[in-house]
Amino acid sequence: MVNLYISVLRTVVPLLVGWVVTAVGAFGVDADSTAVTAGVGALVTAVYYAVFRALEEWAAKQEWKPLRLVAGVLLGWARPPEYPARAAAGASAPAAVPPPDAAPGRPA
């Protein structure tokens, strides 16, 4: 479920930012029909993406491979994105690195 949320955010946020920048006309705030069209296009794209990503995720949980494949193809790639899980806090802390000016055998 986290991968679904992340992937939708990574698509929707740039679409919305692009629309806002277009709509405010570099902060001149002159929203014409082109800006409104761009906003509607961004909204339709975001809804399309969210629906098919959710469908793809649901099909994976139901182990319904044909539906998962179709939803993935309609998104441009047959497999959903996978984001690495974050390591647990303190699971493998990196070893302390001495400062570059510390001489070997001398405490830092």
C-alpha positions as a Markdown table, in Angstrom:
| # | Residue | x | y | z |
|---|---|---|---|---|
| 1 | Met | 0.0 | 0.0 | 0.0 |
| 2 | Val | 2.9 | 2.4 | 0.7 |
| 3 | Asn | 4.2 | 1.8 | -2.9 |
| 4 | Leu | 0.8 | 2.8 | -4.3 |
| 5 | Tyr | 0.7 | 6.0 | -2.2 |
| 6 | Ile | 4.2 | 7.0 | -3.1 |
| 7 | Ser | 3.8 | 6.3 | -6.8 |
| 8 | Val | 0.5 | 8.3 | -7.0 |
| 9 | Leu | 2.1 | 11.2 | -5.1 |
| 10 | Arg | 5.2 | 11.2 | -7.4 |
| 11 | Thr | 2.8 | 11.6 | -10.4 |
| 12 | Val | 0.1 | 13.9 | -9.0 |
| 13 | Val | 2.4 | 16.5 | -7.3 |
| 14 | Pro | 4.4 | 17.4 | -10.5 |
| 15 | Leu | 1.1 | 17.6 | -12.4 |
| 16 | Leu | -0.4 | 20.0 | -9.9 |
| 17 | Val | 2.7 | 22.1 | -9.6 |
| 18 | Gly | 2.9 | 22.4 | -13.4 |
| 19 | Trp | -0.7 | 23.5 | -13.5 |
| 20 | Val | -0.4 | 26.0 | -10.7 |
| 21 | Val | 2.7 | 27.6 | -12.4 |
| 22 | Thr | 0.7 | 27.8 | -15.6 |
| 23 | Ala | -2.4 | 29.1 | -14.0 |
| 24 | Val | -0.8 | 31.9 | -12.1 |
| 25 | Gly | 1.2 | 32.9 | -15.2 |
| 26 | Ala | 4.5 | 33.4 | -13.4 |
| 27 | Phe | 2.6 | 35.1 | -10.5 |
| 28 | Gly | 0.9 | 37.5 | -12.9 |
| 29 | Val | -2.4 | 35.7 | -12.1 |
| 30 | Asp | -3.9 | 35.8 | -15.5 |
| 31 | Ala | -5.9 | 32.5 | -15.7 |
| 32 | Asp | -7.1 | 32.2 | -19.3 |
| 33 | Ser | -8.8 | 29.2 | -21.1 |
| 34 | Thr | -5.4 | 27.7 | -21.8 |
| 35 | Ala | -4.5 | 27.6 | -18.1 |
| 36 | Val | -7.9 | 26.1 | -17.2 |
| 37 | Thr | -7.5 | 23.5 | -20.0 |
| 38 | Ala | -4.1 | 22.6 | -18.6 |
| 39 | Gly | -5.6 | 22.2 | -15.1 |
| 40 | Val | -8.4 | 20.0 | -16.3 |
| 41 | Gly | -5.8 | 17.9 | -18.2 |
| 42 | Ala | -3.7 | 17.6 | -15.1 |
| 43 | Leu | -6.7 | 16.5 | -13.1 |
| 44 | Val | -7.9 | 14.0 | -15.6 |
| 45 | Thr | -4.4 | 12.6 | -15.8 |
| 46 | Ala | -4.1 | 12.3 | -12.1 |
| 47 | Val | -7.4 | 10.5 | -11.7 |
| 48 | Tyr | -6.6 | 8.2 | -14.6 |
| 49 | Tyr | -3.3 | 7.3 | -13.0 |
| 50 | Ala | -4.7 | 6.9 | -9.5 |
| 51 | Val | -7.5 | 4.6 | -10.7 |
| 52 | Phe | -5.3 | 2.3 | -12.8 |
| 53 | Arg | -2.6 | 2.2 | -10.1 |
| 54 | Ala | -5.2 | 1.2 | -7.5 |
| 55 | Leu | -6.6 | -1.4 | -9.9 |
| 56 | Glu | -3.1 | -2.8 | -10.5 |
| 57 | Glu | -2.5 | -3.0 | -6.7 |
| 58 | Trp | -5.8 | -4.6 | -6.1 |
| 59 | Ala | -5.3 | -7.2 | -8.9 |
| 60 | Ala | -1.9 | -8.0 | -7.4 |
| 61 | Lys | -3.5 | -8.7 | -3.9 |
| 62 | Gln | -6.2 | -10.9 | -5.6 |
| 63 | Glu | -3.4 | -12.6 | -7.6 |
| 64 | Trp | -5.4 | -11.8 | -10.8 |
| 65 | Lys | -2.4 | -11.6 | -13.3 |
| 66 | Pro | -4.3 | -10.7 | -16.5 |
| 67 | Leu | -6.0 | -7.7 | -14.9 |
| 68 | Arg | -2.7 | -6.6 | -13.3 |
| 69 | Leu | -1.0 | -6.8 | -16.7 |
| 70 | Val | -3.7 | -4.8 | -18.5 |
| 71 | Ala | -3.7 | -2.1 | -15.8 |
| 72 | Gly | 0.1 | -2.0 | -15.9 |
| 73 | Val | 0.2 | -1.7 | -19.7 |
| 74 | Leu | -2.4 | 1.1 | -19.6 |
| 75 | Leu | 0.1 | 2.9 | -17.3 |
| 76 | Gly | 2.9 | 2.4 | -19.7 |
| 77 | Trp | 4.8 | -0.4 | -18.0 |
| 78 | Ala | 3.6 | -4.0 | -17.2 |
| 79 | Arg | 5.0 | -4.1 | -13.7 |
| 80 | Pro | 4.3 | -1.6 | -10.8 |
| 81 | Pro | 7.2 | 0.4 | -9.3 |
| 82 | Glu | 8.9 | -1.0 | -6.3 |
| 83 | Tyr | 10.4 | 1.3 | -3.7 |
| 84 | Pro | 13.0 | 0.0 | -1.2 |
| 85 | Ala | 11.8 | -0.3 | 2.3 |
| 86 | Arg | 13.5 | 1.9 | 4.8 |
| 87 | Ala | 15.9 | 0.1 | 7.2 |
| 88 | Ala | 14.8 | 0.0 | 10.8 |
| 89 | Ala | 16.4 | 2.6 | 13.0 |
| 90 | Gly | 19.7 | 1.5 | 14.4 |
| 91 | Ala | 19.6 | -1.8 | 12.3 |
| 92 | Ser | 23.0 | -1.3 | 10.8 |
| 93 | Ala | 24.6 | 2.0 | 11.7 |
| 94 | Pro | 27.7 | 2.9 | 9.7 |
| 95 | Ala | 31.0 | 2.6 | 11.4 |
| 96 | Ala | 32.5 | 5.8 | 12.7 |
| 97 | Val | 35.0 | 7.4 | 10.2 |
| 98 | Pro | 38.0 | 9.2 | 11.7 |
| 99 | Pro | 38.6 | 12.8 | 10.6 |
| 100 | Pro | 40.9 | 13.1 | 7.6 |
| 101 | Asp | 43.6 | 14.8 | 9.7 |
| 102 | Ala | 43.8 | 12.1 | 12.4 |
| 103 | Ala | 47.0 | 10.2 | 12.3 |
| 104 | Pro | 46.9 | 6.4 | 12.5 |
| 105 | Gly | 47.2 | 5.2 | 16.0 |
| 106 | Arg | 46.4 | 8.6 | 17.5 |
| 107 | Pro | 43.0 | 9.4 | 19.0 |
| 108 | Ala | 41.0 | 12.0 | 17.2 |
